């Protein structure tokens, strides 16, 4: 009994000493922590563009819209996007600029006064963090479409229908992204896809990698006169890096305009002609000339734009976190004070887990395991569980843990140098 009491006192003394040493280390870290310079423009970006209408009449507004994100699918907000146009898709002119919103989306409104084919694209110059990017090219046809055929007769009524059908097939990039770049095995992955306006339902097909299981790999989205965003879900079942989920969708936009003009002109001329036999005038007779002109002009123009879009979202799947055993001092936590909490990550000789491989900057501790980051540590000179492997102690401010009086356990998460995720929980008593 005396030996156990002595051992407990020795452990508490060492814990208190750890707090003092770590506090001194905290002051040293604050005074000497270097400022790390970040490389400029090293993150690749992806820029997409689409037109809400690929066929319009002259002086009719249409929009060019799209999104800017990095190669992990993370949207880039507050970026300046430049709209460019061309008549030959080789010489480009700057038209105007706009700024992306919180979702990385942008939109331009434009119109053309002369008939013809116009090409549009958007560009991003990049900044100290993100590289530059140029979008795909979008083609817009501007014109009245169709011809007029007129039939005229003076003896009968005739009508004719002249129809002109123009079919345009084009390919574009469908903006597609995941809700986050990395997932654990068993997580639900949500892919969002934005498709252009279509007056017909949109058939889509998904080609997923083998590391995920899709809720559905094909389907149909309803028609809409404006762009729509849809979500597709999957389950992560096997670890993988740089995975791509690929999707294709076809939209069809048909414009039909019909103009009918019907005109009837009737002219009646009457004159009195004398009837003469020999030298005698027997009387007069009325001669009537009737001219009826009927002109019927029917012009029907049908324009069909078929747009096949392709999109891909890149993401990673990692293994489920390795469970680790924790020890905490003190177990009574006062989040509203300047209390320092010492959390020890213990080794596990059976599984081969070595806490010295944990990267301190990745560790978080608190209500959900995402709150407080270490303010000092690691302290690595002790072996609390006496298995011959040194344990690691990190210090946290109690006020940063966001622990609630209803919490019975605090959660710690982190990552090892090999990229393995760790997670553990420890019993605590929280006093508000």
Secondary structure, DSSP 8 states (H G I E B T S, - for coil): -HHHHHHHHHHHHHHHHHHHHHHHHHHHHHHH-------SS-B-EEE--EES-SEE-TT--EEEEEEEEETTS-B--S-EEEEEEESSSSS-EEEEEEE--TTSEEEEEE--SS-EEEEEEEEE---SSB--EE---EEEEES--S----EEESSS----EEEEEEEEEEEEE--EEESSSEEETT-EEEEEEEE--BSS-EEEEEE--TTEEES-SEEEE--BSS-EEEEEEEEE-S-EEEEEEEEEEEEEEEEEEEEEEEEEEEEEEEEEEEEEETTEEEEEEEEEEEEEEEEEEEEEEEEEEEEEEEEEEEEEEE---EE--EEEE-SEE-TTS--EEEEEE--BTTTTB-GGGB-GGG-EEESSSSSEE-SEEEE-S--TT-SSS--EEEEEEGGGS---TT-SEEEEEEEBTTS-EEEEEEE-EE--
